[in-house]
Amino acid sequence: MYLLCGLIGAFLGARQAKKRNGNRADIAQYAAGYGILFALIGLVLTVILDRSVI
């Protein structure tokens, strides 16, 4: 789940950088930042769901 969230975050980050007319480095940095953030959110959600089910 967190991998999927990370990929979605990377896509959204790249799209945001393109929308702001960023160059390749900006797009890569936004994609990495958003990807890490969304992956961490997905990881927390996975742990919460796992703990609440059992």
CHARMM-style PDB file with segment names, atoms N, HN, CA, C and O in Angstrom:
ATOM      1  N   MET     1       0.821  -1.186   0.000  1.00  0.00      PROA
ATOM      2  CA  MET     1       0.000   0.000   0.000  1.00  0.00      PROA
ATOM      3  C   MET     1       0.869   1.254   0.000  1.00  0.00      PROA
ATOM      4  O   MET     1       0.574   2.213  -0.714  1.00  0.00      PROA
ATOM      5  N   TYR     2       1.932   1.252   0.793  1.00  0.00      PROA
ATOM      6  HN  TYR     2       2.172   0.473   1.372  1.00  0.00      PROA
ATOM      7  CA  TYR     2       2.763   2.446   0.850  1.00  0.00      PROA
ATOM      8  C   TYR     2       3.539   2.661  -0.441  1.00  0.00      PROA
ATOM      9  O   TYR     2       3.873   3.795  -0.786  1.00  0.00      PROA
ATOM     10  N   LEU     3       3.830   1.571  -1.161  1.00  0.00      PROA
ATOM     11  HN  LEU     3       3.559   0.650  -0.881  1.00  0.00      PROA
ATOM     12  CA  LEU     3       4.498   1.724  -2.451  1.00  0.00      PROA
ATOM     13  C   LEU     3       3.567   2.399  -3.451  1.00  0.00      PROA
ATOM     14  O   LEU     3       3.986   3.283  -4.199  1.00  0.00      PROA
ATOM     15  N   LEU     4       2.327   1.988  -3.463  1.00  0.00      PROA
ATOM     16  HN  LEU     4       1.986   1.270  -2.856  1.00  0.00      PROA
ATOM     17  CA  LEU     4       1.341   2.593  -4.350  1.00  0.00      PROA
ATOM     18  C   LEU     4       1.145   4.069  -3.998  1.00  0.00      PROA
ATOM     19  O   LEU     4       1.064   4.914  -4.889  1.00  0.00      PROA
ATOM     20  N   CYS     5       1.070   4.374  -2.724  1.00  0.00      PROA
ATOM     21  HN  CYS     5       1.136   3.688  -2.000  1.00  0.00      PROA
ATOM     22  CA  CYS     5       0.943   5.774  -2.290  1.00  0.00      PROA
ATOM     23  C   CYS     5       2.164   6.583  -2.715  1.00  0.00      PROA
ATOM     24  O   CYS     5       2.035   7.739  -3.117  1.00  0.00      PROA
ATOM     25  N   GLY     6       3.333   5.988  -2.629  1.00  0.00      PROA
ATOM     26  HN  GLY     6       3.438   5.048  -2.303  1.00  0.00      PROA
ATOM     27  CA  GLY     6       4.555   6.674  -3.046  1.00  0.00      PROA
ATOM     28  C   GLY     6       4.561   6.989  -4.532  1.00  0.00      PROA
ATOM     29  O   GLY     6       4.985   8.069  -4.944  1.00  0.00      PROA
ATOM     30  N   LEU     7       4.092   6.047  -5.329  1.00  0.00      PROA
ATOM     31  HN  LEU     7       3.748   5.169  -4.993  1.00  0.00      PROA
ATOM     32  CA  LEU     7       4.027   6.275  -6.769  1.00  0.00      PROA
ATOM     33  C   LEU     7       3.005   7.352  -7.118  1.00  0.00      PROA
ATOM     34  O   LEU     7       3.247   8.193  -7.983  1.00  0.00      PROA
ATOM     35  N   ILE     8       1.875   7.319  -6.445  1.00  0.00      PROA
ATOM     36  HN  ILE     8       1.678   6.636  -5.741  1.00  0.00      PROA
ATOM     37  CA  ILE     8       0.856   8.355  -6.669  1.00  0.00      PROA
ATOM     38  C   ILE     8       1.404   9.719  -6.272  1.00  0.00      PROA
ATOM     39  O   ILE     8       1.200  10.707  -6.978  1.00  0.00      PROA
ATOM     40  N   GLY     9       2.101   9.771  -5.138  1.00  0.00      PROA
ATOM     41  HN  GLY     9       2.266   8.968  -4.564  1.00  0.00      PROA
ATOM     42  CA  GLY     9       2.708  11.017  -4.692  1.00  0.00      PROA
ATOM     43  C   GLY     9       3.748  11.540  -5.670  1.00  0.00      PROA
ATOM     44  O   GLY     9       3.812  12.742  -5.930  1.00  0.00      PROA
ATOM     45  N   ALA    10       4.559  10.642  -6.209  1.00  0.00      PROA
ATOM     46  HN  ALA    10       4.507   9.667  -5.998  1.00  0.00      PROA
ATOM     47  CA  ALA    10       5.575  11.059  -7.181  1.00  0.00      PROA
ATOM     48  C   ALA    10       4.922  11.627  -8.435  1.00  0.00      PROA
ATOM     49  O   ALA    10       5.393  12.617  -8.994  1.00  0.00      PROA
ATOM     50  N   PHE    11       3.849  11.004  -8.867  1.00  0.00      PROA
ATOM     51  HN  PHE    11       3.466  10.200  -8.413  1.00  0.00      PROA
ATOM     52  CA  PHE    11       3.129  11.509 -10.040  1.00  0.00      PROA
ATOM     53  C   PHE    11       2.552  12.892  -9.763  1.00  0.00      PROA
ATOM     54  O   PHE    11       2.673  13.799 -10.586  1.00  0.00      PROA
ATOM     55  N   LEU    12       1.925  13.046  -8.598  1.00  0.00      PROA
ATOM     56  HN  LEU    12       1.827  12.309  -7.930  1.00  0.00      PROA
ATOM     57  CA  LEU    12       1.328  14.337  -8.255  1.00  0.00      PROA
ATOM     58  C   LEU    12       2.393  15.423  -8.092  1.00  0.00      PROA
ATOM     59  O   LEU    12       2.177  16.570  -8.486  1.00  0.00      PROA
ATOM     60  N   GLY    13       3.527  15.068  -7.519  1.00  0.00      PROA
ATOM     61  HN  GLY    13       3.702  14.137  -7.199  1.00  0.00      PROA
ATOM     62  CA  GLY    13       4.614  16.028  -7.359  1.00  0.00      PROA
ATOM     63  C   GLY    13       5.187  16.479  -8.697  1.00  0.00      PROA
ATOM     64  O   GLY    13       5.448  17.665  -8.899  1.00  0.00      PROA
ATOM     65  N   ALA    14       5.380  15.537  -9.603  1.00  0.00      PROA
ATOM     66  HN  ALA    14       5.169  14.573  -9.439  1.00  0.00      PROA
ATOM     67  CA  ALA    14       5.896  15.886 -10.922  1.00  0.00      PROA
ATOM     68  C   ALA    14       4.908  16.775 -11.664  1.00  0.00      PROA
ATOM     69  O   ALA    14       5.301  17.726 -12.340  1.00  0.00      PROA
ATOM     70  N   ARG    15       3.637  16.462 -11.533  1.00  0.00      PROA
ATOM     71  HN  ARG    15       3.318  15.689 -10.984  1.00  0.00      PROA
ATOM     72  CA  ARG    15       2.609  17.265 -12.194  1.00  0.00      PROA
ATOM     73  C   ARG    15       2.571  18.688 -11.625  1.00  0.00      PROA
ATOM     74  O   ARG    15       2.394  19.656 -12.365  1.00  0.00      PROA
ATOM     75  N   GLN    16       2.739  18.801 -10.315  1.00  0.00      PROA
ATOM     76  HN  GLN    16       2.884  18.014  -9.714  1.00  0.00      PROA
ATOM     77  CA  GLN    16       2.749  20.119  -9.677  1.00  0.00      PROA
ATOM     78  C   GLN    16       3.944  20.940 -10.161  1.00  0.00      PROA
ATOM     79  O   GLN    16       3.804  22.134 -10.428  1.00  0.00      PROA
ATOM     80  N   ALA    17       5.104  20.319 -10.274  1.00  0.00      PROA
ATOM     81  HN  ALA    17       5.217  19.349 -10.057  1.00  0.00      PROA
ATOM     82  CA  ALA    17       6.295  21.038 -10.739  1.00  0.00      PROA
ATOM     83  C   ALA    17       6.150  21.471 -12.193  1.00  0.00      PROA
ATOM     84  O   ALA    17       6.558  22.573 -12.558  1.00  0.00      PROA
ATOM     85  N   LYS    18       5.572  20.608 -13.025  1.00  0.00      PROA
ATOM     86  HN  LYS    18       5.240  19.712 -12.729  1.00  0.00      PROA
ATOM     87  CA  LYS    18       5.346  20.980 -14.424  1.00  0.00      PROA
ATOM     88  C   LYS    18       4.372  22.139 -14.522  1.00  0.00      PROA
ATOM     89  O   LYS    18       4.530  23.027 -15.360  1.00  0.00      PROA
ATOM     90  N   LYS    19       3.364  22.126 -13.660  1.00  0.00      PROA
ATOM     91  HN  LYS    19       3.236  21.404 -12.979  1.00  0.00      PROA
ATOM     92  CA  LYS    19       2.363  23.191 -13.664  1.00  0.00      PROA
ATOM     93  C   LYS    19       3.000  24.537 -13.303  1.00  0.00      PROA
ATOM     94  O   LYS    19       2.567  25.584 -13.786  1.00  0.00      PROA
ATOM     95  N   ARG    20       4.030  24.503 -12.451  1.00  0.00      PROA
ATOM     96  HN  ARG    20       4.382  23.653 -12.059  1.00  0.00      PROA
ATOM     97  CA  ARG    20       4.733  25.720 -12.048  1.00  0.00      PROA
ATOM     98  C   ARG    20       5.904  26.047 -12.964  1.00  0.00      PROA
ATOM     99  O   ARG    20       6.746  26.877 -12.620  1.00  0.00      PROA
ATOM    100  N   ASN    21       5.968  25.401 -14.131  1.00  0.00      PROA
ATOM    101  HN  ASN    21       5.285  24.727 -14.411  1.00  0.00      PROA
ATOM    102  CA  ASN    21       7.011  25.628 -15.142  1.00  0.00      PROA
ATOM    103  C   ASN    21       8.413  25.364 -14.611  1.00  0.00      PROA
ATOM    104  O   ASN    21       9.330  26.154 -14.837  1.00  0.00      PROA
ATOM    105  N   GLY    22       8.574  24.252 -13.904  1.00  0.00      PROA
ATOM    106  HN  GLY    22       7.829  23.610 -13.721  1.00  0.00      PROA
ATOM    107  CA  GLY    22       9.881  23.881 -13.377  1.00  0.00      PROA
ATOM    108  C   GLY    22      10.715  23.142 -14.410  1.00  0.00      PROA
ATOM    109  O   GLY    22      10.177  22.569 -15.357  1.00  0.00      PROA
ATOM    110  N   ASN    23      12.030  23.156 -14.227  1.00  0.00      PROA
ATOM    111  HN  ASN    23      12.467  23.622 -13.457  1.00  0.00      PROA
ATOM    112  CA  ASN    23      12.903  22.403 -15.123  1.00  0.00      PROA
ATOM    113  C   ASN    23      12.992  20.953 -14.638  1.00  0.00      PROA
ATOM    114  O   ASN    23      12.275  20.566 -13.715  1.00  0.00      PROA
ATOM    115  N   ARG    24      13.852  20.162 -15.243  1.00  0.00      PROA
ATOM    116  HN  ARG    24      14.435  20.476 -15.993  1.00  0.00      PROA
ATOM    117  CA  ARG    24      13.935  18.739 -14.914  1.00  0.00      PROA
ATOM    118  C   ARG    24      14.313  18.491 -13.458  1.00  0.00      PROA
ATOM    119  O   ARG    24      13.784  17.584 -12.815  1.00  0.00      PROA
ATOM    120  N   ALA    25      15.227  19.300 -12.950  1.00  0.00      PROA
ATOM    121  HN  ALA    25      15.657  20.036 -13.473  1.00  0.00      PROA
ATOM    122  CA  ALA    25      15.649  19.128 -11.553  1.00  0.00      PROA
ATOM    123  C   ALA    25      14.500  19.440 -10.596  1.00  0.00      PROA
ATOM    124  O   ALA    25      14.326  18.754  -9.589  1.00  0.00      PROA
ATOM    125  N   ASP    26      13.728  20.462 -10.905  1.00  0.00      PROA
ATOM    126  HN  ASP    26      13.870  21.019 -11.722  1.00  0.00      PROA
ATOM    127  CA  ASP    26      12.570  20.799 -10.077  1.00  0.00      PROA
ATOM    128  C   ASP    26      11.544  19.671 -10.089  1.00  0.00      PROA
ATOM    129  O   ASP    26      10.991  19.305  -9.051  1.00  0.00      PROA
ATOM    130  N   ILE    27      11.300  19.132 -11.267  1.00  0.00      PROA
ATOM    131  HN  ILE    27      11.748  19.429 -12.110  1.00  0.00      PROA
ATOM    132  CA  ILE    27      10.329  18.043 -11.399  1.00  0.00      PROA
ATOM    133  C   ILE    27      10.788  16.826 -10.606  1.00  0.00      PROA
ATOM    134  O   ILE    27       9.988  16.193  -9.917  1.00  0.00      PROA
ATOM    135  N   ALA    28      12.067  16.498 -10.699  1.00  0.00      PROA
ATOM    136  HN  ALA    28      12.718  17.012 -11.258  1.00  0.00      PROA
ATOM    137  CA  ALA    28      12.602  15.349  -9.959  1.00  0.00      PROA
ATOM    138  C   ALA    28      12.529  15.580  -8.452  1.00  0.00      PROA
ATOM    139  O   ALA    28      12.209  14.663  -7.697  1.00  0.00      PROA
ATOM    140  N   GLN    29      12.827  16.806  -8.014  1.00  0.00      PROA
ATOM    141  HN  GLN    29      13.088  17.551  -8.627  1.00  0.00      PROA
ATOM    142  CA  GLN    29      12.805  17.099  -6.587  1.00  0.00      PROA
ATOM    143  C   GLN    29      11.375  17.055  -6.050  1.00  0.00      PROA
ATOM    144  O   GLN    29      11.138  16.496  -4.980  1.00  0.00      PROA
ATOM    145  N   TYR    30      10.439  17.624  -6.763  1.00  0.00      PROA
ATOM    146  HN  TYR    30      10.632  18.078  -7.633  1.00  0.00      PROA
ATOM    147  CA  TYR    30       9.042  17.575  -6.337  1.00  0.00      PROA
ATOM    148  C   TYR    30       8.533  16.138  -6.319  1.00  0.00      PROA
ATOM    149  O   TYR    30       7.837  15.737  -5.386  1.00  0.00      PROA
ATOM    150  N   ALA    31       8.874  15.360  -7.345  1.00  0.00      PROA
ATOM    151  HN  ALA    31       9.439  15.685  -8.104  1.00  0.00      PROA
ATOM    152  CA  ALA    31       8.432  13.970  -7.402  1.00  0.00      PROA
ATOM    153  C   ALA    31       8.998  13.182  -6.222  1.00  0.00      PROA
ATOM    154  O   ALA    31       8.284  12.386  -5.613  1.00  0.00      PROA
ATOM    155  N   ALA    32      10.264  13.393  -5.895  1.00  0.00      PROA
ATOM    156  HN  ALA    32      10.844  14.040  -6.389  1.00  0.00      PROA
ATOM    157  CA  ALA    32      10.874  12.680  -4.767  1.00  0.00      PROA
ATOM    158  C   ALA    32      10.246  13.108  -3.443  1.00  0.00      PROA
ATOM    159  O   ALA    32       9.932  12.269  -2.599  1.00  0.00      PROA
ATOM    160  N   GLY    33      10.067  14.390  -3.270  1.00  0.00      PROA
ATOM    161  HN  GLY    33      10.322  15.072  -3.956  1.00  0.00      PROA
ATOM    162  CA  GLY    33       9.492  14.898  -2.025  1.00  0.00      PROA
ATOM    163  C   GLY    33       8.072  14.419  -1.799  1.00  0.00      PROA
ATOM    164  O   GLY    33       7.740  13.927  -0.720  1.00  0.00      PROA
ATOM    165  N   TYR    34       7.242  14.561  -2.804  1.00  0.00      PROA
ATOM    166  HN  TYR    34       7.512  14.961  -3.680  1.00  0.00      PROA
ATOM    167  CA  TYR    34       5.859  14.109  -2.689  1.00  0.00      PROA
ATOM    168  C   TYR    34       5.797  12.589  -2.545  1.00  0.00      PROA
ATOM    169  O   TYR    34       4.977  12.065  -1.792  1.00  0.00      PROA
ATOM    170  N   GLY    35       6.666  11.883  -3.270  1.00  0.00      PROA
ATOM    171  HN  GLY    35       7.332  12.309  -3.883  1.00  0.00      PROA
ATOM    172  CA  GLY    35       6.691  10.426  -3.175  1.00  0.00      PROA
ATOM    173  C   GLY    35       7.029   9.952  -1.773  1.00  0.00      PROA
ATOM    174  O   GLY    35       6.389   9.035  -1.258  1.00  0.00      PROA
ATOM    175  N   ILE    36       8.023  10.562  -1.153  1.00  0.00      PROA
ATOM    176  HN  ILE    36       8.543  11.307  -1.571  1.00  0.00      PROA
ATOM    177  CA  ILE    36       8.406  10.199   0.214  1.00  0.00      PROA
ATOM    178  C   ILE    36       7.284  10.523   1.186  1.00  0.00      PROA
ATOM    179  O   ILE    36       6.958   9.713   2.054  1.00  0.00      PROA
ATOM    180  N   LEU    37       6.696  11.695   1.045  1.00  0.00      PROA
ATOM    181  HN  LEU    37       6.961  12.353   0.339  1.00  0.00      PROA
ATOM    182  CA  LEU    37       5.608  12.102   1.934  1.00  0.00      PROA
ATOM    183  C   LEU    37       4.425  11.147   1.833  1.00  0.00      PROA
ATOM    184  O   LEU    37       3.909  10.684   2.850  1.00  0.00      PROA
ATOM    185  N   PHE    38       3.998  10.853   0.619  1.00  0.00      PROA
ATOM    186  HN  PHE    38       4.417  11.229  -0.207  1.00  0.00      PROA
ATOM    187  CA  PHE    38       2.846   9.970   0.444  1.00  0.00      PROA
ATOM    188  C   PHE    38       3.164   8.541   0.880  1.00  0.00      PROA
ATOM    189  O   PHE    38       2.287   7.849   1.397  1.00  0.00      PROA
ATOM    190  N   ALA    39       4.403   8.088   0.679  1.00  0.00      PROA
ATOM    191  HN  ALA    39       5.115   8.650   0.259  1.00  0.00      PROA
ATOM    192  CA  ALA    39       4.792   6.754   1.129  1.00  0.00      PROA
ATOM    193  C   ALA    39       4.743   6.666   2.652  1.00  0.00      PROA
ATOM    194  O   ALA    39       4.299   5.657   3.199  1.00  0.00      PROA
ATOM    195  N   LEU    40       5.192   7.707   3.336  1.00  0.00      PROA
ATOM    196  HN  LEU    40       5.553   8.527   2.892  1.00  0.00      PROA
ATOM    197  CA  LEU    40       5.123   7.715   4.798  1.00  0.00      PROA
ATOM    198  C   LEU    40       3.674   7.713   5.287  1.00  0.00      PROA
ATOM    199  O   LEU    40       3.343   7.026   6.253  1.00  0.00      PROA
ATOM    200  N   ILE    41       2.828   8.469   4.630  1.00  0.00      PROA
ATOM    201  HN  ILE    41       3.097   9.027   3.845  1.00  0.00      PROA
ATOM    202  CA  ILE    41       1.406   8.469   4.991  1.00  0.00      PROA
ATOM    203  C   ILE    41       0.810   7.082   4.764  1.00  0.00      PROA
ATOM    204  O   ILE    41       0.050   6.585   5.595  1.00  0.00      PROA
ATOM    205  N   GLY    42       1.156   6.459   3.640  1.00  0.00      PROA
ATOM    206  HN  GLY    42       1.774   6.862   2.965  1.00  0.00      PROA
ATOM    207  CA  GLY    42       0.674   5.099   3.368  1.00  0.00      PROA
ATOM    208  C   GLY    42       1.191   4.096   4.376  1.00  0.00      PROA
ATOM    209  O   GLY    42       0.467   3.180   4.765  1.00  0.00      PROA
ATOM    210  N   LEU    43       2.435   4.255   4.806  1.00  0.00      PROA
ATOM    211  HN  LEU    43       3.023   5.000   4.489  1.00  0.00      PROA
ATOM    212  CA  LEU    43       3.003   3.359   5.808  1.00  0.00      PROA
ATOM    213  C   LEU    43       2.273   3.485   7.139  1.00  0.00      PROA
ATOM    214  O   LEU    43       1.958   2.481   7.778  1.00  0.00      PROA
ATOM    215  N   VAL    44       2.005   4.715   7.553  1.00  0.00      PROA
ATOM    216  HN  VAL    44       2.261   5.530   7.034  1.00  0.00      PROA
ATOM    217  CA  VAL    44       1.276   4.937   8.803  1.00  0.00      PROA
ATOM    218  C   VAL    44      -0.128   4.344   8.713  1.00  0.00      PROA
ATOM    219  O   VAL    44      -0.595   3.698   9.651  1.00  0.00      PROA
ATOM    220  N   LEU    45      -0.793   4.564   7.591  1.00  0.00      PROA
ATOM    221  HN  LEU    45      -0.414   5.089   6.829  1.00  0.00      PROA
ATOM    222  CA  LEU    45      -2.137   3.994   7.412  1.00  0.00      PROA
ATOM    223  C   LEU    45      -2.109   2.472   7.429  1.00  0.00      PROA
ATOM    224  O   LEU    45      -3.011   1.840   7.978  1.00  0.00      PROA
ATOM    225  N   THR    46      -1.079   1.883   6.830  1.00  0.00      PROA
ATOM    226  HN  THR    46      -0.346   2.397   6.384  1.00  0.00      PROA
ATOM    227  CA  THR    46      -0.958   0.432   6.826  1.00  0.00      PROA
ATOM    228  C   THR    46      -0.776  -0.101   8.242  1.00  0.00      PROA
ATOM    229  O   THR    46      -1.396  -1.099   8.608  1.00  0.00      PROA
ATOM    230  N   VAL    47       0.058   0.543   9.034  1.00  0.00      PROA
ATOM    231  HN  VAL    47       0.561   1.354   8.736  1.00  0.00      PROA
ATOM    232  CA  VAL    47       0.280   0.110  10.416  1.00  0.00      PROA
ATOM    233  C   VAL    47      -1.000   0.261  11.232  1.00  0.00      PROA
ATOM    234  O   VAL    47      -1.352  -0.631  12.005  1.00  0.00      PROA
ATOM    235  N   ILE    48      -1.696   1.379  11.067  1.00  0.00      PROA
ATOM    236  HN  ILE    48      -1.410   2.103  10.440  1.00  0.00      PROA
ATOM    237  CA  ILE    48      -2.949   1.590  11.804  1.00  0.00      PROA
ATOM    238  C   ILE    48      -3.981   0.547  11.427  1.00  0.00      PROA
ATOM    239  O   ILE    48      -4.640  -0.009  12.305  1.00  0.00      PROA
ATOM    240  N   LEU    49      -4.138   0.269  10.141  1.00  0.00      PROA
ATOM    241  HN  LEU    49      -3.603   0.721   9.428  1.00  0.00      PROA
ATOM    242  CA  LEU    49      -5.106  -0.743   9.712  1.00  0.00      PROA
ATOM    243  C   LEU    49      -4.722  -2.135  10.208  1.00  0.00      PROA
ATOM    244  O   LEU    49      -5.581  -2.915  10.620  1.00  0.00      PROA
ATOM    245  N   ASP    50      -3.442  -2.433  10.166  1.00  0.00      PROA
ATOM    246  HN  ASP    50      -2.745  -1.799   9.832  1.00  0.00      PROA
ATOM    247  CA  ASP    50      -2.975  -3.744  10.606  1.00  0.00      PROA
ATOM    248  C   ASP    50      -3.226  -3.931  12.106  1.00  0.00      PROA
ATOM    249  O   ASP    50      -3.655  -5.003  12.533  1.00  0.00      PROA
ATOM    250  N   ARG    51      -2.968  -2.919  12.884  1.00  0.00      PROA
ATOM    251  HN  ARG    51      -2.620  -2.048  12.537  1.00  0.00      PROA
ATOM    252  CA  ARG    51      -3.160  -3.011  14.343  1.00  0.00      PROA
ATOM    253  C   ARG    51      -4.621  -3.047  14.725  1.00  0.00      PROA
ATOM    254  O   ARG    51      -4.983  -3.696  15.707  1.00  0.00      PROA
ATOM    255  N   SER    52      -5.469  -2.370  13.978  1.00  0.00      PROA
ATOM    256  HN  SER    52      -5.175  -1.843  13.180  1.00  0.00      PROA
ATOM    257  CA  SER    52      -6.895  -2.297  14.339  1.00  0.00      PROA
ATOM    258  C   SER    52      -7.648  -3.553  13.928  1.00  0.00      PROA
ATOM    259  O   SER    52      -8.665  -3.874  14.542  1.00  0.00      PROA
ATOM    260  N   VAL    53      -7.193  -4.265  12.924  1.00  0.00      PROA
ATOM    261  HN  VAL    53      -6.366  -4.004  12.425  1.00  0.00      PROA
ATOM    262  CA  VAL    53      -7.880  -5.473  12.453  1.00  0.00      PROA
ATOM    263  C   VAL    53      -7.643  -6.643  13.392  1.00  0.00      PROA
ATOM    264  O   VAL    53      -8.548  -7.440  13.638  1.00  0.00      PROA
ATOM    265  N   ILE    54      -6.425  -6.746  13.920  1.00  0.00      PROA
ATOM    266  HN  ILE    54      -5.690  -6.098  13.720  1.00  0.00      PROA
ATOM    267  CA  ILE    54      -6.089  -7.905  14.765  1.00  0.00      PROA
ATOM    268  C   ILE    54      -6.500  -7.680  16.190  1.00  0.00      PROA
ATOM    269  OT1 ILE    54      -6.294  -8.550  17.036  1.00  0.00      PROA
TER     270      ILE     54
END
